[in-house]
Amino acid sequence: MSTPVLTAVAWPYANGPRHIGHVSGFGVPSDVFSRYQRMAGNRVLMVSGTDEHGTPITVQADKEGLTSQQTADKYTRQIGNDLQGLGLSYDLFTRTTTGNHADVTQQIFLALHRNGYVVPKTTRGAISPSTGRTLPDRYVEGTCPICGYDGARGDQCDNCGNQLDAAELINPKSRINGETPKFVETEHYFLDLPAFTKTLGDWLSTKTDWRPNVLNFTKNLIDDMRPRPITRDLDWGVKIPLDGWRDQPMKRFYVWFDAVIGYFSASVEWARRSGNPDAWQEWWNNADARSYYFMGKDNITFHAQIWPALLFGHNGEGDKGGEPGKYGKLHLPDEIVSSEFLTMSGSKFSTSRGRVIYVEDFLRDFGPDTLRYFISVAGPETQDTDFTWDEFVRRTNFELANEWGNLVNRSISMAHKNVGSIPRPEAPAPADEELKALSRKAFDTVGAHLARSRFKQAAGEAMRVVTAANKYLSDQEPWKLKDDPVRRDSVLHTALQVVSDANTLLTPFLPHSAQKIHEALGGTGVWAAQPELKEVEDLDIAGRVNPILTGDYASEQAKWESKPIEVGTPLAKPSPLFTKLDPELGENGPEWAPITK
């Protein structure tokens, strides 16, 4: 039975190009998952976009001498190109500066306000003495007053996980220029998080199958929740839709508040663009739907605590009760798929320190599937993982080129040379049936791992079929069966059938090469659909043109099943799938890359 599956992918900031650490957390895992779910027959809605409000954009704009909108426009298009190049199959990758997003954000806020889950409060805000601008809490650093960690942010301490206020930090400094901020009184709206203590606690107690890092971290936050500000003194962001607030030039929603709402607003925009404005309800008002959120571990708080609280508040289901807002009862996250960090030389990627590998550079030199494969089999799925060129070269050469690419190439080449088409299996042997049974069984095993976002195990099981097929060919030696063409053809048919099966198993990981293999086996049409980058008019702001990623994935031919190959299908001489890399590349990487040893 087909299930509506929402793949909600973390929103990258539009303040610079993306590096491979970013896409290892939110990008590749979400696409592998979505492609599998579509192949398994489920109705997938994969949404995200660029996060374009808040101080990160204004800071970058000042550096480049641009307006905030110009900065967002510049990097949204660059990020869109990167994600398209990786083959991330978004149904809609949009942005938070659309008229649609502003309206949905305001409607969610009004529901929270009516239900009593947001309250005005006078607080002390950080001001830059040199510019007079507000410093958001995330741009103030100091010593945590709770655990003593030196490097806590003004909104939370990453060491102990506690929510903080910038004015509480010991020796606070601006992350922008190092100066000591001034603190002045200002009025803001706060999300009344304590009013969700029981609701969130009861809800989390049902999530026994979540990744331990997500569940344990979030449960620890429930014990000490405090009201959290959702508005800021800033002129860049979504306006507050209340009398006395909407016309104030320096009052906007905090960027984290409107960004998490983007999952829902993107779904609404997708529906509006599809020609059926209510289509989003299948994923958001449907108790049978399943929703999965993909991000790096630094975003757990917002997805496992804050976003569920906003949904409960809109639905009128917090500790205070209430009535559902404009959109009815919205579906809560079913799973938070959080990855750890991909590091270099034991440290996080850092643009400012030159320790970074940009997606654009990587794709230009190595193509998308090698990066997708590396992230899937060696990425930070459950623990921080160090990227090294040596490991990338090893994985590419020995697993992709030698194991998988070689199996495909020699199987099709021998059939092309000896028969010219897929041969007929007239003399099957027990070894043939054993190998085919192994590949058929792998669909259940690999599929079960993918359904639970266990990408390393899934890829490992798929490659086990490849290894078994290579051993089978070595044992059967079809190149020595010139005098027994009947047996030779049976061996080659078996090998091609398992190549076809393995290609299906690897399609979520390697969609670009999967399309080539589909065609090399005589297939036609689209096997693994790719996203398109389009320029479209904003639905609500006249004259505004936005770049979006979208695609037609419903017509994708690949299905999660072993499909018998057709005897007699013509075969052409295949081209190599993967280029082996120079082992010396493993020492320092390409010239443009930082040293990782």
Number of C-alpha atoms within 10 A of each C-alpha: 5 12 17 20 21 25 25 27 25 27 24 23 22 26 25 18 21 23 20 22 26 20 25 26 26 22 26 27 29 26 23 23 25 27 26 25 24 22 23 18 16 16 19 27 22 28 27 27 27 26 26 30 29 24 22 20 24 22 15 18 18 12 9 11 11 14 14 22 15 14 22 27 20 16 20 27 21 18 23 24 19 23 24 19 20 25 23 29 29 30 23 23 25 28 29 27 21 22 18 20 25 20 16 21 25 19 17 22 27 20 24 28 17 16 21 18 30 25 16 14 13 11 16 17 22 28 20 19 13 9 7 11 14 22 24 23 20 17 20 28 25 23 20 27 14 12 13 15 15 16 17 27 26 27 22 19 25 14 13 16 15 19 19 20 20 28 21 16 24 15 14 25 24 21 15 12 10 12 14 17 22 17 17 12 10 13 16 23 22 18 26 23 23 20 21 26 19 13 17 23 16 11 11 18 10 9 13 9 9 17 17 11 16 20 18 12 16 21 16 13 19 18 12 12 17 18 17 20 23 21 25 24 22 23 19 23 22 27 23 21 16 12 8 8 14 14 12 14 12 17 21 25 27 23 22 16 20 28 29 22 21 29 23 23 27 27 28 22 24 24 17 16 12 12 9 11 14 13 16 22 18 17 24 23 15 14 13 12 20 19 20 20 21 27 26 22 19 12 14 22 17 16 22 23 20 20 20 22 27 27 23 25 34 29 24 23 19 26 17 13 16 19 16 20 21 13 15 14 21 20 21 21 17 14 20 20 28 26 26 20 24 26 22 22 14 13 13 16 21 14 14 7 7 10 18 21 19 18 24 21 16 19 16 10 9 14 17 23 22 22 23 24 24 20 27 23 18 18 28 23 24 17 13 17 20 18 23 18 21 17 14 20 22 16 18 22 21 14 17 22 21 16 17 24 21 19 23 27 19 19 24 27 18 18 25 18 12 15 17 17 21 23 25 20 18 14 13 17 13 7 14 21 12 11 19 19 12 15 26 18 14 22 20 13 14 21 23 14 17 23 15 15 22 20 24 21 17 26 20 14 21 23 19 16 24 25 15 15 27 20 13 19 18 11 10 16 13 21 12 10 14 11 8 10 16 16 20 27 24 20 29 28 26 27 25 24 23 29 25 22 26 25 25 29 29 23 24 27 30 21 25 20 20 24 21 18 25 20 17 19 23 17 18 11 12 15 23 25 22 20 22 21 17 15 12 11 14 17 16 13 12 9 9 12 15 18 21 23 24 22 17 13 20 12 11 16 14 24 17 19 17 19 13 11 19 16 12 13 13 17 20 16 15 18 14 13 18 19 13 15 15 10 13 12 14 19 14 16 20 15 8 11 16 14 17 19 14
